[in-house]
Amino acid sequence: MTGFGTALRLALRRNLVFYLCWIAGLAMLLPATVTKYHDLVPDGPSGAVMLAQLAANPTMRAILGPAIDLTTAGGFTFWRVGTFTAAGAAMMAALGVIRATRDEEENGRVELIRSGAVSRAVPLAAGLALAVAASLFCGAVIGASMAALAGVAGGWASGLGIGLTGAMFAAVAAVVAQVFESSRTARAWSVGVLLGGLYLARALVDGSRTEPDAWTWAMPLDWAALARPYAGERWWVLALPAAVTIVLSALAFRLEALRDHGAGLRQPSLGAADAAPYLRDARGLSWRLQRGGIVGWTIAIVVSALSMGSLSLSMGSLLEGQDALAEMLRRLGGGAGALQAAFFAAMLSIMATVVTLSGVLVLGRLRQEETAGRAEVMLATATSRWAYALSTLVPAVLLPAGLLVATGALLPIAQAQHDGSPDLIGTYTQAACALLPGVVLVLGLAMFLIGWLPRWFGLSWAVVGWTIVVSWLLPLFDVPDWLLKLQPWGHLPHLPADEMTWGAFSVTLAAGAVLLVLGAVGYRRRDIYGR
């Protein structure tokens, strides 16, 4: 394949930081969890009872996957974070393929590459090969670390299962990239519809079954777990994702040969003869571009909040007599004394970070429209810089704020129905509102970067990534409190365990608001970059 090596090196150069960030985040999940196994699971009969209750809990199975064998450190660890890590590797690979293929084609770089002495399929081959290699490398890092910490066979089964799941979805994204001519649509289908839909289907199947059956085997995201790491490994199961990867990769190359450059196999519809009235200004256009993502995020957060809230009903029995595990939950919940309060506070802290991702994604659209050259076209009309920036900035703030408040209201619904105490809904809605300044601060930083340092917009993702580590992992270890507070939500009160501290609330909110304004001012003053 002429020119493959050159195209692969170019793809690696353009996507190296993207893959390294993903791999660094995913590779630490299993090793960090396995080192805390003996703290999480006590020895003796009490530990066996707790594990049996966890395996029998349908909500836990729906969230974490099939519970094969929880009696070993490796088996418990893979159940705890293995399926989630496999889904993360799948997302990394799918987004990486779209970045290296459809994105590059939209921006005209594939046409430049093809103008040289290269084969037609080289850009697709390079992007797909890089994504598969990154997935397998991520699996190798995980396998080596787990082999050293918990056992060789199970460790490499874990790594291979996760790596091959990523490779499989790289091939899925390669096929989707040939169907749609828009990278945005390709991402939505690869990650939102296919990966998200399969994850939801897996949750429904696993939650309704105590033992794997034919429906479990039909779930590709369960194949890594069905290889039974640390539970009598079944290596032949790993042939399933490998075979799907090969078949879908061949299909992607065949479809790529059938379509025109810059087009997709599915031709976009012409649409209505007359534009809808709401499309007459920048706000309407922004809504049209963002509505699919807004609806998708809303559905995902509502389902997640209700599912996690139902766990509160069994939290007391699961943690009865498990002092070490209860103490870790309290640390995750910001030091709340009561287990119920600690659980809801911990879930709210986690969801605050998750919903902020939706705002950063929406705001990132402002940067994407600029680099694609469409912002320049819009601003050549009577649309002002202020109006154009606010058309994206306002929904970027309102979406995560609304989702966080909705999360606070939905999380305690199951507990409120069980206890007959509707006051819980109001209590945790207020707790969610107390965390809103952290959302504004992150989005303020993102807008400031867009306005003054647009090439450094990726720093906003780094802040979110660091917050995930601080909120989800570091509380499980003996780290100083000042390090746990070194994040946007670190100094905000965790109601109802903490008293409302209006000083921290006001300072964080004011800092975020100032950054939002400064970012908008910078966007108005600086040059707009086209292609």
C-alpha positions in Angstrom: 0.0 0.0 0.0 2.0 3.0 -1.3 2.5 5.8 1.2 1.1 4.0 4.2 4.1 4.6 6.4 4.2 8.3 5.7 0.4 8.6 6.3 0.7 6.6 9.5 3.4 8.9 10.9 1.4 11.9 10.0 -1.7 10.5 11.8 0.4 9.6 14.8 1.9 13.2 14.9 -1.6 14.8 14.8 -3.2 12.4 17.3 -0.4 11.5 19.7 -1.6 13.8 22.5 -5.2 12.7 22.1 -4.3 9.0 22.5 -1.8 9.5 25.3 -4.3 11.4 27.4 -6.9 8.7 26.9 -4.5 5.8 27.6 -3.1 7.5 30.7 -6.6 7.9 32.1 -7.8 4.4 31.2 -4.7 2.5 32.2 -4.8 3.7 35.9 -8.4 2.5 36.7 -7.8 -1.2 37.2 -4.4 -1.0 39.0 -5.7 1.7 41.3 -8.7 -0.4 42.2 -6.9 -3.7 42.7 -4.6 -2.2 45.2 -7.6 -1.3 47.4 -9.3 -4.7 47.2 -8.4 -5.7 50.8 -9.6 -2.4 52.1 -12.9 -2.6 50.1 -13.6 -6.3 50.9 -12.9 -7.5 54.4 -11.7 -11.0 55.2 -13.9 -13.8 56.5 -17.7 -14.4 56.4 -18.6 -10.7 56.4 -16.7 -10.2 53.2 -18.3 -13.2 51.6 -21.8 -11.9 52.5 -21.1 -8.5 51.1 -19.8 -10.0 47.8 -22.9 -12.2 47.5 -25.1 -9.2 48.1 -23.3 -7.2 45.4 -23.5 -10.0 42.9 -27.2 -10.4 43.6 -28.0 -6.7 43.2 -29.6 -6.1 39.8 -28.7 -2.4 39.8 -25.0 -3.1 40.5 -25.0 -5.7 37.6 -26.6 -3.2 35.3 -24.0 -0.6 36.1 -20.9 -2.7 36.3 -21.6 -5.8 34.2 -21.9 -9.6 34.9 -20.4 -10.7 38.2 -18.3 -13.7 37.3 -16.1 -14.3 40.4 -15.8 -11.6 43.0 -13.8 -13.6 45.5 -10.4 -12.7 44.1 -8.8 -9.3 43.9 -8.5 -9.5 40.1 -12.0 -10.8 39.5 -13.6 -8.2 41.7 -11.5 -5.4 40.1 -12.5 -6.4 36.6 -16.1 -6.4 37.6 -15.8 -3.1 39.4 -14.1 -1.2 36.5 -13.3 -3.6 33.7 -16.4 -3.2 31.6 -16.4 0.6 32.1 -12.7 0.7 31.0 -13.5 -1.4 27.9 -16.3 1.0 27.0 -13.8 3.9 27.5 -11.3 2.2 25.2 -14.1 1.8 22.6 -14.9 5.5 22.9 -11.3 6.4 22.5 -10.8 4.3 19.4 -14.1 5.4 17.7 -13.3 9.1 18.3 -9.8 8.6 17.1 -10.8 7.0 13.8 -13.3 9.8 13.1 -10.5 12.4 13.9 -8.1 10.7 11.5 -10.5 10.0 8.6 -13.7 12.0 8.3 -12.4 15.0 10.2 -9.3 15.2 8.0 -11.5 14.7 4.9 -13.8 17.6 5.8 -10.8 19.9 6.4 -9.3 19.1 3.0 -6.1 17.3 4.3 -7.1 13.9 2.9 -7.3 15.5 -0.6 -3.8 16.8 -0.1 -2.5 13.4 0.9 -4.1 11.7 -2.0 -2.5 14.2 -4.4 0.8 12.5 -3.7 2.0 9.1 -4.6 -0.3 7.2 -2.2 -3.0 4.5 -2.6 -6.6 5.6 -2.3 -7.2 3.6 0.9 -4.1 4.9 2.7 -5.7 7.6 4.8 -8.4 5.2 6.1 -5.8 2.4 6.7 -3.5 4.8 8.6 -6.3 6.1 10.8 -7.7 2.6 11.5 -4.3 1.1 12.2 -3.4 3.9 14.6 -6.6 3.4 16.6 -6.2 -0.4 16.7 -2.6 0.0 17.8 -3.5 2.6 20.5 -6.3 0.2 21.8 -3.9 -2.7 21.9 -1.2 -0.6 23.5 -3.7 0.5 26.2 -4.6 -3.1 26.8 -0.9 -4.1 27.0 -0.3 -1.4 29.7 -3.3 -2.6 31.6 -2.4 -6.3 31.2 1.2 -5.7 32.4 0.2 -3.8 35.4 -2.6 -6.2 36.4 -0.3 -9.2 35.8 2.2 -7.7 38.2 -0.4 -6.9 40.8 -2.9 -9.7 40.7 -1.8 -12.6 38.5 -0.3 -13.1 35.0 -3.1 -15.0 33.2 -5.9 -12.9 34.5 -4.0 -9.7 33.9 -3.3 -10.4 30.3 -6.9 -11.6 29.8 -8.1 -8.3 31.2 -5.7 -6.3 29.0 -6.5 -8.2 25.8 -10.3 -8.0 26.4 -10.1 -4.3 26.9 -7.7 -3.7 23.9 -9.7 -5.9 21.5 -13.0 -4.1 22.5 -11.4 -0.8 21.6 -10.1 -2.3 18.3 -13.6 -3.6 17.5 -15.2 -0.1 17.9 -12.4 1.4 15.8 -13.6 -0.8 13.0 -17.2 0.2 13.8 -16.3 3.9 13.5 -14.4 3.2 10.3 -17.6 1.8 8.7 -19.8 4.7 10.1 -17.3 7.2 8.7 -18.0 5.9 5.2 -21.8 6.2 5.6 -22.0 9.9 6.7 -20.3 12.8 5.2 -20.3 14.9 8.4 -17.8 14.1 11.2 -20.3 15.4 13.7 -22.9 12.9 12.5 -20.3 10.1 12.4 -19.4 10.8 16.0 -23.0 10.9 17.1 -23.7 7.5 15.5 -20.4 5.8 16.5 -20.4 7.0 20.1 -23.9 8.1 20.9 -26.2 5.7 19.0 -24.0 2.5 18.6 -21.7 2.5 21.6 -24.3 4.3 23.9 -27.1 2.0 22.7 -25.1 -1.1 23.2 -24.1 0.0 26.7 -27.7 0.6 27.6 -28.7 -2.7 26.1 -25.9 -4.4 28.1 -27.1 -2.8 31.3 -30.7 -4.0 30.7 -29.6 -7.5 29.9 -27.1 -7.8 32.8 -29.4 -6.3 35.3 -32.1 -8.8 34.6 -29.9 -11.9 34.7 -27.9 -13.5 37.6 -26.0 -15.8 35.2 -24.8 -15.2 31.6 -27.1 -16.6 28.9 -27.6 -16.2 25.2 -28.6 -12.6 25.5 -25.4 -11.8 27.5 -23.3 -13.4 24.7 -25.1 -11.1 22.2 -23.7 -8.0 24.0 -20.2 -7.1 22.5 -19.4 -4.9 25.6 -19.7 -8.1 27.8 -17.2 -10.1 25.8 -14.2 -8.9 27.8 -15.9 -10.0 31.0 -17.0 -13.3 29.5 -13.4 -14.2 28.8 -13.4 -14.6 32.6 -10.3 -12.8 33.8 -9.1 -14.3 37.1 -12.0 -16.8 37.0 -10.7 -19.6 34.8 -9.8 -17.7 31.6 -11.5 -18.6 28.4 -9.1 -17.3 25.8 -11.2 -18.4 22.8 -13.8 -15.7 23.7 -11.3 -13.0 22.7 -11.6 -14.4 19.1 -15.0 -12.8 19.0 -14.0 -9.1 19.1 -10.9 -9.9 16.9 -13.1 -11.5 14.2 -15.6 -8.6 14.3 -12.7 -6.2 13.9 -11.4 -8.0 10.9 -14.9 -8.3 9.2 -15.8 -4.6 9.8 -12.4 -3.4 8.8 -12.8 -5.2 5.4 -16.3 -3.8 5.1 -15.0 -0.2 5.8 -12.4 -0.5 3.0 -15.0 -1.9 0.6 -17.4 1.0 1.3 -14.6 3.5 1.1 -13.9 2.3 -2.5 -17.6 2.8 -3.5 -18.1 6.4 -2.4 -16.9 9.7 -3.7 -14.3 11.8 -1.9 -16.0 14.2 0.5 -19.3 12.4 0.3 -20.9 9.6 2.3 -22.9 6.6 1.2 -25.9 8.1 2.8 -26.7 11.3 1.0 -28.0 14.1 3.2 -31.6 15.1 2.5 -32.3 18.4 0.9 -34.6 19.5 3.7 -37.5 21.8 3.5 -37.7 24.4 0.8 -38.0 27.2 3.3 -36.0 27.4 6.5 -37.9 27.3 9.8 -38.5 30.7 11.4 -36.2 30.0 14.3 -33.2 29.7 11.9 -33.2 33.5 11.2 -30.5 34.2 13.7 -27.5 32.7 15.4 -29.5 31.4 18.4 -31.7 29.3 16.2 -28.8 27.9 14.3 -27.0 27.0 17.5 -30.1 25.2 18.7 -30.3 23.3 15.4 -26.7 22.2 15.6 -26.9 21.3 19.3 -30.3 19.8 19.8 -29.4 16.2 19.2 -26.6 16.3 21.7 -28.8 18.1 24.3 -31.6 15.5 24.0 -29.0 12.7 24.2 -27.3 14.1 27.3 -30.7 14.7 29.0 -31.9 11.1 28.4 -28.5 9.7 29.6 -28.4 11.8 32.8 -32.0 11.1 33.7 -31.5 7.3 33.3 -28.2 7.4 35.2 -29.6 9.5 38.1 -32.6 7.2 38.6 -30.4 4.1 38.3 -27.8 5.3 40.8 -30.5 6.6 43.1 -32.0 3.1 43.4 -28.8 1.8 44.9 -29.4 3.8 48.0 -32.1 1.3 49.0 -29.6 -1.4 49.4 -26.6 0.7 50.6 -27.3 0.2 54.3 -27.4 -3.6 54.1 -24.4 -3.8 51.8 -22.2 -1.8 54.1 -23.5 -3.2 57.4 -20.4 -4.0 59.5 -18.0 -2.9 56.7 -16.4 0.0 58.5 -13.5 0.4 56.0 -15.8 0.5 53.0 -18.2 2.9 54.8 -15.3 5.2 55.6 -14.2 5.3 51.9 -17.8 6.2 50.9 -17.7 9.0 53.4 -14.5 10.3 51.9 -16.0 10.2 48.5 -19.0 12.1 49.9 -16.9 14.9 51.3 -16.8 13.6 54.8 -20.6 13.1 55.4 -21.3 11.1 58.5 -24.5 9.3 57.6 -24.1 6.6 54.9 -27.2 7.8 53.0 -25.9 11.4 53.0 -22.4 10.2 52.0 -23.8 8.2 49.1 -25.9 11.0 47.7 -23.1 13.5 48.1 -20.6 11.2 46.4 -23.0 10.6 43.5 -23.7 14.3 43.1 -19.9 15.1 43.1 -19.4 12.5 40.3 -22.4 13.7 38.3 -21.3 17.3 38.6 -18.2 16.5 36.7 -20.1 14.4 34.2 -22.6 17.0 33.3 -19.9 19.6 33.0 -18.5 17.6 30.1 -21.8 18.3 28.2 -21.2 22.1 28.7 -17.5 21.9 27.5 -18.7 19.9 24.5 -21.3 22.5 23.6 -18.8 25.3 24.1 -16.2 23.5 22.0 -18.6 23.8 19.1 -17.8 27.5 19.0 -14.1 26.7 18.4 -15.0 24.0 15.9 -17.1 26.3 13.8 -14.2 28.7 13.7 -11.6 26.2 12.6 -13.9 24.8 10.0 -14.4 28.3 8.5 -18.1 28.6 9.2 -17.8 31.2 11.9 -16.2 33.5 9.4 -19.2 33.1 7.1 -21.7 33.8 9.9 -19.8 36.9 11.1 -19.7 38.3 7.5 -23.5 38.8 7.9 -25.2 41.2 10.3 -24.5 38.8 13.2 -22.4 40.5 15.8 -19.5 38.8 17.7 -21.5 39.1 20.9 -24.6 37.5 19.5 -22.6 34.7 17.9 -20.6 33.9 21.0 -23.7 34.0 23.3 -25.7 31.7 21.0 -23.3 28.9 22.1 -22.2 30.2 25.5 -25.7 30.4 26.9 -26.8 26.8 26.2 -23.3 25.7 27.2 -24.0 27.0 30.7 -27.7 26.3 31.0 -27.4 22.6 29.8 -25.1 21.3 32.6 -26.7 23.6 35.2 -30.1 22.2 34.4 -28.8 18.6 34.3 -27.1 19.0 37.7 -30.3 20.3 39.3 -32.3 17.6 37.7 -29.8 15.0 39.0 -30.2 16.4 42.5 -34.0 16.0 42.3 -33.9 12.5 40.7 -31.3 10.8 42.8 -33.3 10.5 46.0 -36.7 9.7 44.4 -36.4 5.9 45.1 -35.3 6.6 48.7 -38.0 9.2 49.2 -40.7 6.7 48.0 -39.3 4.0 50.2 -39.2 6.2 53.3 -42.2 8.3 52.5 -40.2 11.5 52.9 -40.5 13.8 49.9 -38.4 16.4 51.7 -35.3 14.4 50.5 -36.0 15.6 46.9 -35.8 19.3 48.0 -32.8 18.7 50.2 -30.7 17.2 47.4 -31.9 19.6 44.8 -30.5 22.3 47.1 -27.3 20.3 47.4 -27.0 20.2 43.6 -27.5 24.0 43.4 -24.7 24.5 45.9 -22.3 22.8 43.4 -23.4 25.0 40.4 -20.5 27.5 40.8 -18.0 24.7 40.0 -19.7 24.2 36.7 -19.6 27.9 35.9 -15.9 28.0 36.9 -15.0 25.2 34.4 -17.0 26.8 31.6 -15.6 30.2 32.4 -12.1 28.8 32.0 -13.1 27.2 28.7 -14.6 30.4 27.4 -11.6 32.4 28.5 -9.3 30.0 26.5 -11.5 30.4 23.5 -11.5 34.2 23.8 -7.8 34.7 24.4 -5.9 31.4 23.9 -8.0 29.4 21.5 -5.2 26.9 20.6 -5.1 26.0 24.3 -8.8 25.1 24.6 -7.7 21.5 25.4 -6.7 22.7 28.9 -10.4 22.8 29.8 -10.5 19.0 29.2 -7.4 18.6 31.3 -9.2 20.3 34.2 -12.2 18.0 33.9 -9.9 15.0 33.7 -8.0 16.0 36.8 -11.3 16.6 38.6 -12.4 13.1 37.7 -9.2 11.7 39.2 -9.6 13.8 42.4 -13.4 13.0 42.8 -13.4 9.3 41.9 -10.0 7.9 42.8 -7.9 9.9 45.2 -10.5 9.8 48.0 -9.8 6.0 48.2 -6.2 6.7 49.1 -4.6 8.4 52.1 -3.9 11.8 50.4 -4.0 15.2 52.1 -7.2 17.1 52.1 -5.7 20.1 50.4 -5.1 17.9 47.3 -8.7 16.7 47.3 -9.8 20.4 47.4 -7.5 21.3 44.4 -10.4 21.2 41.9 -13.3 23.5 40.9 -15.7 21.9 43.4 -13.1 21.5 46.2 -14.2 24.4 48.5 -17.9 24.2 47.8 -20.2 22.8 50.5 -21.6 19.3 50.2 -25.1 19.7 51.6 -26.7 18.5 53.8 -23.6 17.2 55.6 -21.9 20.6 55.5 -23.3 23.9 56.4 -23.8 26.4 53.5 -20.7 28.5 53.1 -21.8 31.5 51.1 -18.3 32.9 50.9 -16.9 29.9 49.0 -20.1 29.7 46.9 -19.9 33.4 46.0 -16.2 33.5 45.3 -16.3 30.5 43.0 -19.4 31.8 41.2 -17.9 35.3 40.8 -14.6 33.8 39.5 -16.5 31.7 36.9 -18.6 34.7 35.9 -15.6 36.9 35.4 -13.9 34.4 33.3 -17.0 34.0 31.1 -17.2 37.8 30.6 -13.4 38.0 29.9 -13.7 35.2 27.4 -16.5 36.9 25.5 -14.6 40.1 25.5 -11.5 38.3 24.1 -13.6 36.6 21.4 -15.0 40.0 20.3 -11.5 41.6 20.1 -9.3 38.9 18.5 -9.0 37.8 15.0 -11.2 35.0 13.8 -9.2 32.1 12.3 -10.6 30.4 9.2 -9.3 27.3 7.6 
